[in-house]
Amino acid sequence: MESGWRSLGHGPRAAYPDCVSPDTVTLRPATVADAPLLAAWDRQPHVIACSSDDPDAEVAFDGIDWADELSNSAYELTYVIAEVAGEPVGVMAVCDPHTEPSHYWGEIEPGLRAIDAWIGPPEWLNRGVGTRMMTQMLDRCFAEPEVKAVVIDPLNSNVAAHRFYRRLGFREEGRRMFDADDCLVMRLTRQDWEGRA
Ligand SMILES: CC(C)(COP(=O)(O)OP(=O)(O)OC[C@H]1O[C@@H](n2cnc3c(N)ncnc32)[C@H](O)[C@@H]1OP(=O)(O)O)[C@@H](O)C(=O)NCCC(=O)NCCS
């Protein structure tokens, strides 16, 4: 049976159709069983658009093999699925960019975490899930005393994501090319996260 809040808060006749209670977004580790779901999300136009500026791209992340990615712990990337009432709606990848073996971030100091985040089903965009899942992840990151800041690298063209991250307290560090991708590096310091209103 649905909780009172959820029946009030969702659906076309809901009292608060555009928002999600903080309690309804839960995080769990991704497993290999999530590979088909993530592969399906990679076909969504908004996921493709956040992974590449190529207007002809038909799949996000160059058609990554999710079963391989999720089962290969050597990458030292942690994938986390965000769920609303048991339905997977988003995913985040978290790593220590200093030690991550592919050295995607190049020379970067220790004491950081890097996060990628995206919502899968388009009907879950813009309903507060992204804010809730990132807030929980940022709390987890900063719960580790050695973490001084969190960095992200949205495409420079992804201005909607920049607004989203700015609202969470991230500040722009500058544009940077990651291989062929023109990105905007943004950083959230522990001080800004702990001092937020
Ligand atoms: C960025 C993202 C994770 C935010 O999650 P969300 O649940 O949509 O965000 P919330 O509802 O908490 O906040 C809404 C904000 O996200 C922004 N947003 C970013 N990308 C968006 C997209 N493709 N579609 C709709 N909204 C998007 C909205 O513009 C909105 O900000 P605004 O009110 O200033 O316009 C999500 O929109 C998303 O997955 N976007 C596509 C993938 C992406 O850009 N990921 C980040 C790349 S690093």
The ligand as a Tripos MOL2 file, in Angstrom:
@<TRIPOS>MOLECULE
LIG
   48    50     1     0     0
SMALL
NO_CHARGES

@<TRIPOS>ATOM
      1 C1         20.8720   17.2260  -14.0470 C.3       1 LIG1
      2 C2         19.8600   16.2670  -13.4540 C.3       1 LIG1
      3 C3         20.5900   15.0950  -12.7790 C.3       1 LIG1
      4 C4         19.0490   17.0150  -12.3860 C.3       1 LIG1
      5 O1         18.0730   16.1270  -11.8970 O.3       1 LIG1
      6 P1         16.5370   16.5790  -11.8490 P.3       1 LIG1
      7 O2         15.8260   15.5870  -11.0230 O.co2     1 LIG1
      8 O3         16.0290   16.8230  -13.2020 O.co2     1 LIG1
      9 O4         16.7170   17.9700  -11.0910 O.3       1 LIG1
     10 P2         15.7460   18.6630  -10.0660 P.3       1 LIG1
     11 O5         14.3260   18.3880  -10.4130 O.co2     1 LIG1
     12 O6         16.1940   18.3620   -8.6870 O.co2     1 LIG1
     13 O7         16.1350   20.1470  -10.4370 O.3       1 LIG1
     14 C5         15.7000   20.6270  -11.6940 C.3       1 LIG1
     15 C6         16.8180   21.2810  -12.4360 C.3       1 LIG1
     16 O8         17.6170   20.3500  -13.1790 O.3       1 LIG1
     17 C7         17.8160   20.8770  -14.5020 C.3       1 LIG1
     18 N1         18.0850   19.9420  -15.5970 N.ar      1 LIG1
     19 C8         19.3210   19.6270  -16.0220 C.ar      1 LIG1
     20 N2         19.2760   18.8500  -17.0910 N.ar      1 LIG1
     21 C9         17.9600   18.6720  -17.3920 C.ar      1 LIG1
     22 C10        17.2640   17.9580  -18.4220 C.ar      1 LIG1
     23 N3         17.9310   17.3000  -19.3830 N.pl3     1 LIG1
     24 N4         15.9120   17.9700  -18.4270 N.ar      1 LIG1
     25 C11        15.2350   18.6280  -17.4750 C.ar      1 LIG1
     26 N5         15.8530   19.3280  -16.4870 N.ar      1 LIG1
     27 C12        17.2000   19.3570  -16.4410 C.ar      1 LIG1
     28 C13        16.5590   21.6370  -14.7710 C.3       1 LIG1
     29 O9         16.8600   22.5830  -15.7710 O.3       1 LIG1
     30 C14        16.2010   22.2440  -13.4530 C.3       1 LIG1
     31 O10        16.8280   23.4800  -13.2920 O.3       1 LIG1
     32 P3         16.0380   24.8290  -13.6670 P.3       1 LIG1
     33 O11        14.8300   24.8690  -12.7720 O.co2     1 LIG1
     34 O12        17.0390   25.8690  -13.3910 O.co2     1 LIG1
     35 O13        15.6720   24.7080  -15.1030 O.co2     1 LIG1
     36 C15        18.8440   15.7410  -14.4930 C.3       1 LIG1
     37 O14        18.1080   16.8230  -14.9970 O.3       1 LIG1
     38 C16        19.4740   15.0010  -15.6280 C.2       1 LIG1
     39 O15        19.6740   13.8000  -15.5390 O.2       1 LIG1
     40 N6         19.7500   15.6950  -16.7390 N.am      1 LIG1
     41 C17        20.2580   15.0560  -17.9100 C.3       1 LIG1
     42 C18        21.6180   14.4620  -17.6410 C.3       1 LIG1
     43 C19        22.5730   15.5060  -17.1370 C.2       1 LIG1
     44 O16        22.6390   16.6020  -17.6540 O.2       1 LIG1
     45 N7         23.3500   15.1080  -16.1050 N.am      1 LIG1
     46 C20        24.3860   15.9500  -15.5500 C.3       1 LIG1
     47 C21        25.5880   15.8540  -16.4030 C.3       1 LIG1
     48 S1         27.0530   15.7900  -15.4560 S.3       1 LIG1
@<TRIPOS>BOND
     1     1     2 1
     2     2     3 1
     3     2     4 1
     4     2    36 1
     5     4     5 1
     6     5     6 1
     7     6     7 2
     8     6     8 1
     9     6     9 1
    10     9    10 1
    11    10    11 2
    12    10    12 1
    13    10    13 1
    14    13    14 1
    15    14    15 1
    16    15    16 1
    17    15    30 1
    18    16    17 1
    19    17    18 1
    20    17    28 1
    21    18    19 ar
    22    18    27 ar
    23    19    20 ar
    24    20    21 ar
    25    21    22 ar
    26    21    27 ar
    27    22    23 1
    28    22    24 ar
    29    24    25 ar
    30    25    26 ar
    31    26    27 ar
    32    28    29 1
    33    28    30 1
    34    30    31 1
    35    31    32 1
    36    32    33 2
    37    32    34 1
    38    32    35 1
    39    36    37 1
    40    36    38 1
    41    38    39 2
    42    38    40 1
    43    40    41 1
    44    41    42 1
    45    42    43 1
    46    43    44 2
    47    43    45 1
    48    45    46 1
    49    46    47 1
    50    47    48 1
@<TRIPOS>SUBSTRUCTURE
     1 LIG1         1 GROUP 0 **** ****
